[in-house]
Amino acid sequence: MPKIKTNRAAAKRFKKTGSGKYTFGKSHHRHILTSKTRKRKRALKAVQLIKKSDMREVRLLLPNG
């Protein structure tokens, strides 16, 4: 049997937490930051958790954790 491959694009975007959930960083926090409010930039810094409805899809992309 062949090995199951990890989706490398997903592996770079999602990290698994100790409790088995997945985290990701928000987009739009790389450039053109002068036109964005402090509040918005602060919110974009924060790491988010994957929603329950998307968990199945992420698990399929990252079978090896």
Buried (B, 14 or more C-beta within 10 A) or exposed (E): EEEEEEBEEBEEBBEBEEEEBBEBEEEEBEEEEEEBEEEEEEEBEEEEEBEEEEBEEBBEBBEEE
